[in-house]
């Protein structure tokens, strides 16, 4: 079976990433990462993981019990021609069934294969889920 190529925008890669997490599909998660061994992933309260082998092993461990239910919102994005940085609030459900939120930074780079993830860094966030920021006022 041919792997699906994600040559579109960073937003399309991000949507595919969260979809793969929510389906518990490690292969689909890893297909979205850049080929470089300098890729980086930091899970909440976790160590910095560098390279495909370490990152894949972490996703296999996290997804072994099943899919994650993570719903990103409140996207803030910065783009240039070759990279994009997205920060999102990740809504998730804790093991005890209580809703919680995390803050994630996802970094994308433009590669010959299209946009790919280069870094994923997630931190636990204190307090209640923040309200959506107000829309900017244009003068």
Helices and strands as residue ranges (DSSP letters): H 10-23, H 26-31, E 40-42, E 48-50, H 52-63, E 71-79, E 83-93, E 99-111, E 114-124
